Amino acid sequence: MAIINPERFGLSSLHQLRGRVGRGDKPGFCFLVNDKQISALSMERLKVIEANTDGFKIAEEDLKLRGEGDLFGTDQSGSLSQNRLANIVLHADILYEAREDAFELIKAHDPDIEKLLEKFSSDTRIFTTV
């Protein structure tokens, strides 16, 4: 398979396309072909595909390169905003701990916590992300 101008594709799309060759007992080959100069960021993205076959690792690297997007808006392609509480990749362990703490607070049936949950449950921007 040859993919012309692969920088135009997302990393997950490239990973899926590459996975369509080499099935069975015969090896497959996937060539990423550029017919022009590409940006340093595009080259870095293509190197991720070159170096990895694990889709989870590719997705993690893509998240590091593009950012996590706008949680409460419409920007899906990553965001460079500095208005973040945490970086989902760098602070994953802390975020998992915070999630467990939140579950413990909910289980405790604290009246103040229950009021907050009721208040925010009507805001779909917040409730659907929890």
MISE-719499 format. One line per field, with one value per residue: residue number from 1; residue in three letters; z, x, y of N, C-alpha, C, O in turn. Coordinates in pm, 1 decimal. Each point is the difference from the previous one (the first is absolute). Example, Ala and Ser with C-alpha at 12.3 -4.5 7.8 and 13.67 -1.06 7.14 Angstrom:
REM residues 2
i = 1 2
aa = Ala Ser
n_w = 780.0 -138.5
n_u = 1319.0 -138.6
n_v = -569.0 106.9
ca_w = 0.0 6.0
ca_u = -89.0 82.0
ca_v = 119.0 119.0
c_w = 0.0 73.0
c_u = 90.0 -77.0
c_v = 120.0 109.0
o_w = 66.5 16.9
o_u = 103.6 50.9
o_v = -1.9 110.8
END
This chain:
REM residues 130
i = 1 2 3 4 5 6 7 8 9 10 11 12 13 14 15 16 17 18 19 20 21 22 23 24 25 26 27 28 29 30 31 32 33 34 35 36 37 38 39 40 41 42 43 44 45 46 47 48 49 50 51 52 53 54 55 56 57 58 59 60 61 62 63 64 65 66 67 68 69 70 71 72 73 74 75 76 77 78 79 80 81 82 83 84 85 86 87 88 89 90 91 92 93 94 95 96 97 98 99 100 101 102 103 104 105 106 107 108 109 110 111 112 113 114 115 116 117 118 119 120 121 122 123 124 125 126 127 128 129 130
aa = Met Ala Ile Ile Asn Pro Glu Arg Phe Gly Leu Ser Ser Leu His Gln Leu Arg Gly Arg Val Gly Arg Gly Asp Lys Pro Gly Phe Cys Phe Leu Val Asn Asp Lys Gln Ile Ser Ala Leu Ser Met Glu Arg Leu Lys Val Ile Glu Ala Asn Thr Asp Gly Phe Lys Ile Ala Glu Glu Asp Leu Lys Leu Arg Gly Glu Gly Asp Leu Phe Gly Thr Asp Gln Ser Gly Ser Leu Ser Gln Asn Arg Leu Ala Asn Ile Val Leu His Ala Asp Ile Leu Tyr Glu Ala Arg Glu Asp Ala Phe Glu Leu Ile Lys Ala His Asp Pro Asp Ile Glu Lys Leu Leu Glu Lys Phe Ser Ser Asp Thr Arg Ile Phe Thr Thr Val
n_w = 0.0 -148.6 156.4 -150.0 -5.7 44.4 -106.9 -199.6 23.2 40.6 197.5 90.6 -74.1 81.0 199.6 0.2 -48.6 152.3 129.2 -141.5 103.2 -182.7 -136.7 192.2 -170.4 -86.8 -49.2 185.7 -179.6 152.6 -197.0 130.1 -124.1 23.6 -17.9 223.7 -42.7 148.6 68.1 105.4 -4.7 -185.5 -17.6 106.0 -105.9 -161.0 92.9 23.9 -177.1 -52.4 136.3 -111.0 161.4 156.8 -46.4 133.5 -74.2 -145.4 78.9 85.0 -140.4 -68.2 144.2 -3.9 -161.6 19.3 138.0 198.2 -93.1 -142.3 196.1 18.0 -109.1 -132.7 154.7 -219.4 -83.4 169.0 198.7 -105.7 -12.5 52.1 -143.4 69.8 -4.1 -195.5 62.3 -167.8 -124.6 -34.0 -64.9 -167.8 24.1 -81.5 -218.1 -44.4 29.0 -162.7 -169.8 20.9 -37.3 -218.5 -93.2 35.6 -137.3 -199.0 -12.2 -18.9 -223.4 -88.6 203.2 131.4 102.5 183.8 179.7 108.1 140.8 204.3 158.4 97.7 165.5 115.2 131.5 -169.9 14.9 148.0 -3.7 -173.4 122.5 79.8
n_u = 84.9 -136.5 141.0 -164.6 213.4 173.0 142.6 -37.5 162.7 -206.3 60.7 -165.2 -19.6 135.9 -53.9 -159.3 55.0 105.5 -159.3 -4.3 176.5 41.3 -171.2 -63.9 -18.0 -167.9 219.5 -16.9 -91.4 129.8 -93.4 167.8 -183.9 218.3 -182.3 -7.2 61.1 121.5 -208.9 84.7 -137.9 -1.1 165.7 -33.6 -130.5 96.8 98.5 -155.5 -65.0 126.9 -38.1 -177.7 7.9 127.5 -173.0 31.7 133.1 -85.8 -135.9 107.2 77.6 -151.4 -42.0 147.1 -30.8 -156.3 78.4 -26.1 113.6 -168.1 109.2 84.0 163.5 71.2 109.1 -20.7 16.0 -143.3 88.0 -4.9 -216.1 15.0 -170.7 207.9 -161.4 -73.7 197.3 -147.1 122.4 17.9 -201.2 97.3 223.2 102.1 53.6 181.5 200.8 73.3 97.2 211.6 161.5 48.6 138.7 218.9 95.8 63.8 195.3 150.9 -25.9 199.1 -75.1 179.4 82.9 -101.9 59.1 190.6 1.5 -88.3 132.0 158.1 -122.3 -29.6 180.1 -142.7 -14.4 -155.6 -214.7 -28.7 39.0 -207.2
n_v = -116.7 92.9 74.2 34.3 71.9 -135.3 135.7 -95.5 -151.7 -77.4 88.6 120.1 210.7 159.4 87.2 157.7 212.2 125.8 88.8 172.3 91.8 -123.5 32.4 -91.6 -147.0 120.1 -10.7 122.3 91.6 101.3 53.4 67.3 35.9 47.7 130.8 -30.6 211.5 -116.6 38.2 178.7 177.5 126.9 150.3 194.6 149.3 124.5 178.1 162.1 122.0 177.3 173.7 82.2 -156.8 95.0 -136.0 -178.7 -164.7 -146.6 -160.2 -178.2 -156.2 -152.5 -166.2 -169.3 -153.9 -159.8 -156.0 102.7 166.4 33.1 6.9 207.0 -102.0 165.5 118.8 -46.4 204.4 6.0 -45.3 195.0 -61.4 217.6 26.0 -29.7 -157.8 -84.6 -83.7 26.2 137.6 220.3 76.2 -109.8 1.1 180.4 -2.0 -124.6 98.9 136.4 -107.4 -74.8 151.6 32.0 -151.1 39.2 150.0 -79.6 -112.5 165.8 10.7 46.4 56.0 23.1 -183.0 -75.7 123.0 -47.9 -174.3 36.4 87.9 -126.5 -86.2 190.4 -16.5 39.6 222.8 53.2 61.4 136.9 182.5 31.8
ca_w = 0.0 -0.2 39.6 -51.6 90.9 121.9 101.1 -7.3 75.7 143.3 34.4 12.8 -135.9 -56.7 69.6 -51.1 -137.8 3.7 50.6 -104.2 -82.2 73.1 68.0 -48.3 15.5 -82.0 59.1 -70.1 8.8 -7.1 -26.7 17.5 -106.0 -6.8 -124.4 29.5 134.5 102.3 121.3 101.1 76.5 -83.5 -2.3 132.4 2.1 -83.6 70.6 98.3 -72.8 -39.4 115.2 86.2 -56.1 104.9 -17.8 122.0 4.9 -105.6 49.3 107.0 -61.5 -71.4 103.6 43.2 -106.9 -40.5 112.1 30.3 -50.0 88.5 70.1 7.3 -124.2 -122.0 -58.5 16.4 -57.6 94.4 40.3 64.3 111.5 126.6 103.1 29.1 136.7 -2.7 -129.3 12.7 -17.9 103.2 134.8 0.6 131.8 90.7 -42.5 45.8 144.7 19.6 -37.3 111.9 110.0 -32.6 24.7 144.7 47.1 -41.1 83.0 137.0 4.6 64.6 -55.0 -82.7 -126.1 -72.5 -55.0 -115.6 -107.3 -56.3 -70.0 -123.6 -86.0 -107.4 -96.8 -80.1 -28.9 112.1 39.5 -96.4 6.7 129.3
ca_u = -84.9 70.0 -86.9 58.5 -20.5 -61.1 -15.2 -139.3 -82.8 22.7 80.7 -83.9 -34.3 119.0 16.9 -101.2 34.0 116.5 -42.6 -72.2 94.7 82.0 -80.7 30.0 138.8 90.4 22.4 -53.4 83.0 -74.1 92.6 -52.0 69.6 -20.9 48.1 36.3 53.0 -103.6 42.5 67.7 -104.3 -49.6 103.2 -1.2 -118.1 26.4 97.7 -76.6 -53.0 113.8 62.2 -94.6 -109.9 -101.8 -95.1 -9.4 119.9 -17.2 -98.6 63.7 95.0 -81.0 -52.5 111.5 34.5 -109.4 -75.6 -121.3 -122.3 -74.6 -96.7 -132.0 -28.2 -13.9 131.2 37.4 131.4 105.2 -3.8 121.7 -40.7 68.0 -102.7 -17.8 25.5 101.6 27.7 -55.0 106.4 102.6 -56.0 -100.2 -7.1 -69.3 -139.6 -63.9 -20.0 -108.6 -123.4 -33.5 -43.4 -134.2 -93.3 -13.2 -84.7 -138.5 -47.7 -19.5 -131.8 8.9 -106.4 56.2 42.0 -121.8 -56.1 82.6 -28.6 -131.2 13.0 76.4 -50.5 -82.9 89.8 50.0 142.9 75.6 -47.1 37.5 144.1 30.5
ca_v = 116.7 128.5 110.8 123.0 114.0 -53.4 105.8 47.9 -93.8 -12.5 -117.0 -120.1 -42.8 -64.2 -127.7 -92.6 -34.5 -87.8 -129.8 -74.9 -75.8 -96.0 -101.8 -134.5 -44.2 80.6 133.1 116.0 119.6 125.5 109.3 135.9 71.6 144.7 58.5 138.9 21.9 6.9 69.3 -81.5 -68.2 -109.3 -103.8 -63.2 -86.5 -117.0 -83.5 -77.5 -115.6 -83.8 -63.8 -70.3 -78.5 -5.5 108.8 80.7 84.4 100.3 96.3 78.0 92.9 98.2 88.6 85.7 93.7 88.6 53.0 -74.8 62.7 87.4 -83.0 62.4 71.2 -79.9 -25.9 -140.0 -28.1 33.3 139.2 46.4 84.2 -25.7 -7.4 -141.7 -40.8 -104.7 -60.9 -134.9 -99.0 15.3 -8.6 -107.3 -64.5 92.1 5.1 -123.2 15.5 95.9 -70.7 -88.9 86.6 48.9 -110.5 -15.6 109.6 -28.8 -111.0 47.8 66.1 131.1 84.8 106.8 -62.0 -36.0 124.8 36.1 -95.6 33.2 128.2 -12.8 -106.7 57.0 62.3 -111.9 16.1 -54.4 -131.7 -103.8 -26.8 -59.9
c_w = 0.0 35.5 -40.5 91.7 130.3 109.2 2.3 82.2 148.9 28.4 12.9 -137.9 -66.0 62.0 -52.1 -143.9 -3.8 46.0 -102.7 -90.0 89.1 78.0 -58.2 17.5 -82.9 61.2 -85.0 19.7 -13.2 -14.4 18.0 -91.4 1.9 -132.1 17.9 138.8 98.5 124.3 97.3 82.7 -79.2 -4.5 133.5 11.8 -81.2 64.5 108.9 -65.7 -35.8 117.7 81.8 -79.7 99.8 -11.4 122.6 12.7 -104.3 46.3 109.4 -57.4 -76.4 97.7 48.9 -104.5 -27.1 115.8 12.5 -46.1 107.7 63.8 -3.4 -126.5 -116.5 -65.2 28.0 -42.5 93.9 27.5 69.4 118.8 126.1 115.7 30.3 148.0 5.3 -143.7 11.6 -15.9 115.2 141.2 14.0 138.1 100.5 -35.5 41.2 150.4 29.3 -33.3 113.1 120.1 -22.7 23.9 149.6 59.6 -34.1 87.2 142.4 19.0 81.2 -61.1 -89.3 -137.2 -82.8 -60.4 -124.5 -118.8 -66.2 -81.3 -136.2 -93.7 -112.3 -106.9 -80.6 -33.0 110.2 26.4 -95.4 1.0 128.4 -3.9
c_u = 89.6 -101.8 70.7 -39.5 -67.7 -20.2 -142.3 -94.7 30.7 79.1 -84.4 -40.5 117.8 22.1 -99.9 28.9 115.7 -37.5 -72.4 93.0 75.8 -79.8 32.7 148.7 99.2 17.2 -62.5 91.7 -89.2 103.4 -71.8 81.8 -37.3 52.9 35.8 61.5 -115.8 57.1 67.9 -102.0 -56.9 99.8 4.9 -118.4 24.3 102.4 -66.9 -54.6 112.2 51.7 -94.2 -101.5 -114.5 -90.9 -13.5 118.7 -10.1 -97.7 58.5 96.8 -74.0 -57.4 108.4 30.3 -109.3 -72.7 -133.5 -129.0 -68.1 -113.0 -140.8 -36.4 -10.8 133.2 41.8 142.8 114.4 -0.6 129.5 -30.1 74.6 -98.9 -34.1 27.9 114.2 20.7 -36.6 106.9 100.0 -52.6 -103.9 -14.6 -75.6 -148.3 -75.1 -26.5 -116.0 -134.4 -45.1 -48.6 -141.7 -104.1 -22.5 -89.0 -146.6 -59.6 -31.6 -135.2 2.4 -105.7 52.7 42.7 -123.5 -67.9 77.4 -26.8 -133.3 6.6 67.1 -52.9 -89.0 84.3 66.7 148.0 84.7 -39.8 44.7 148.8 39.4 -22.4
c_v = 123.1 108.1 128.9 116.0 -42.2 105.9 56.5 -87.4 10.2 -126.5 -125.8 -52.6 -71.2 -137.7 -103.5 -42.1 -98.8 -140.2 -85.7 -80.4 -98.7 -102.4 -136.7 -31.2 79.8 138.6 110.1 119.0 122.6 111.8 133.2 90.0 148.1 51.5 147.4 6.5 8.3 66.8 -96.5 -77.9 -117.8 -115.0 -74.6 -96.9 -127.0 -93.0 -83.7 -126.1 -96.8 -82.7 -88.4 -80.1 -13.0 122.2 89.2 94.9 111.3 107.4 88.8 103.2 110.3 102.4 95.6 107.6 102.5 66.1 -69.3 64.7 82.7 -79.1 57.9 76.3 -94.4 -34.2 -143.7 -29.4 33.5 148.0 35.9 91.5 -39.8 -11.6 -145.5 -24.2 -100.6 -44.4 -147.2 -109.0 7.4 -23.2 -111.3 -64.0 87.2 7.1 -126.4 5.8 95.1 -65.5 -91.6 80.3 50.4 -109.3 -21.6 109.0 -24.3 -110.2 44.4 69.8 129.6 92.2 112.8 -52.7 -35.4 122.4 42.1 -92.8 29.8 128.3 -18.0 -108.7 53.1 70.6 -110.8 13.6 -61.0 -144.8 -109.8 -30.1 -70.5 -148.8
o_w = 70.9 -60.1 54.1 39.2 31.2 94.4 95.2 21.9 39.8 -81.5 -38.0 -20.1 -64.4 -69.3 -20.9 -34.7 -73.5 -43.0 26.3 -85.1 121.2 97.0 -114.6 86.4 7.8 47.5 -121.1 93.6 -76.9 87.0 -54.8 21.8 -10.4 -44.9 -97.5 75.5 -30.7 17.0 -11.3 35.5 56.0 6.5 3.0 54.8 43.2 -18.3 32.4 57.4 10.5 -17.5 86.1 -107.2 -34.8 17.4 -13.4 40.0 27.5 -18.8 3.7 43.6 1.5 -29.3 21.4 34.3 -20.2 -19.5 -87.9 26.2 110.0 -67.0 -9.9 1.8 15.9 -100.7 114.7 23.2 -43.7 -83.4 77.9 53.2 25.6 114.8 -21.5 60.4 93.6 -86.3 83.9 53.5 62.0 87.3 85.7 44.2 79.1 88.9 37.9 46.7 88.7 67.6 35.7 66.1 93.4 53.6 43.1 88.7 80.7 40.8 66.4 113.4 74.3 -122.4 -99.0 -102.4 -121.2 -109.5 -100.5 -113.8 -122.4 -107.3 -100.6 -117.3 -99.7 -105.5 47.6 -20.6 -27.2 12.3 44.6 -58.4 14.1 100.4
o_u = 100.5 -107.1 104.9 -116.0 -109.2 -75.9 -39.0 -115.3 109.2 3.0 44.8 -7.0 -17.1 34.2 35.6 -14.4 -3.8 60.6 -27.2 -46.4 10.5 50.3 43.4 67.3 120.4 -96.2 -16.5 79.9 -96.2 84.9 -108.2 119.6 -117.2 107.1 17.6 -4.2 -103.9 121.6 -13.1 24.3 -22.3 -38.3 17.8 14.4 -35.9 -5.8 46.0 8.7 -15.3 38.7 46.2 -44.1 -106.7 45.2 -20.4 -15.5 36.8 25.1 -27.2 1.8 41.7 -3.0 -26.2 26.6 30.0 -66.9 -41.1 -107.4 52.8 -97.1 -97.0 -93.6 -38.0 1.9 26.6 49.5 114.7 -42.1 53.8 89.8 22.7 41.2 -113.2 86.2 80.0 -85.0 54.8 -16.1 31.4 73.9 -88.0 -111.8 -79.1 -85.0 -116.8 -105.0 -81.1 -99.8 -117.9 -96.1 -80.0 -107.4 -112.1 -80.9 -88.6 -115.8 -84.2 -42.1 -93.8 -6.9 -64.7 -21.9 -0.9 -55.5 -59.1 -11.3 -12.1 -59.7 -47.8 37.3 -21.7 -52.1 94.2 67.1 109.1 86.2 31.9 41.9 114.2 20.6
o_v = 4.5 7.7 35.0 12.4 47.3 -22.2 67.6 37.1 40.5 -92.2 -108.2 -121.3 -103.5 -95.8 -115.9 -117.2 -98.8 -98.2 -117.1 -75.9 19.2 -56.6 -10.6 56.2 -24.9 60.4 -14.6 3.3 0.9 19.1 20.9 19.2 36.2 -40.8 73.1 -97.2 58.4 8.3 -121.9 -115.4 -107.4 -116.8 -121.8 -109.3 -109.6 -121.6 -109.5 -108.6 -121.7 -115.5 -75.0 41.5 -50.6 113.2 120.6 115.4 114.2 119.1 120.0 115.1 115.9 119.5 118.4 115.2 117.6 101.5 -75.7 -54.1 16.9 -35.1 -75.2 80.0 -116.0 -70.9 -36.0 -110.3 10.5 80.2 -78.8 65.4 -118.3 -17.0 -43.3 63.9 -0.5 22.0 -71.5 -109.7 -101.6 -45.4 8.0 -26.4 -51.5 3.8 8.0 -44.1 -26.4 25.1 -1.6 -39.4 5.4 27.3 -27.1 -27.2 28.1 8.6 -60.6 23.0 29.2 10.7 34.4 64.7 22.0 -8.3 39.3 45.6 -5.1 9.7 52.6 -2.5 -68.9 36.1 -63.4 -101.1 -50.2 -87.0 -110.2 -99.9 -43.6 -68.2
END
